């Protein structure tokens, strides 16, 4: 290719790229203008505002009665379990017994 042909090819590619960029900007501008015209308030808030719940009428109710096969009463909330003093003194016991001797590997020798 001669230098003149290279310049023409470069110029043609540059003009094509400019036209494509301008077309993309034009389509984006039309899209944004239509969104702004059609939905002016819906862009600011996507969900409906939450409604408050009324406060319970009586806070000092007795716990609900337990019924066989029914749900566990949750008023007042159950207290967390606490171990007795003797269990605290003994400490944590291992969950599993130690491995038998035949399943224990020999010690690794240093090099």
GIMO-V572518 format. One record per helix or strand of 2 or more residues. SS is the DSSP state (A for helix, B for strand). FROM is the first residue (numbers start at 1). LEN is the number of residues. If there is no record, write none. Layout:
# GIMO-V572518
SS_FROM_LEN + SS_FROM_LEN
This chain:
# GIMO-V572518
A_3_36 + A_85_6 + A_101_3
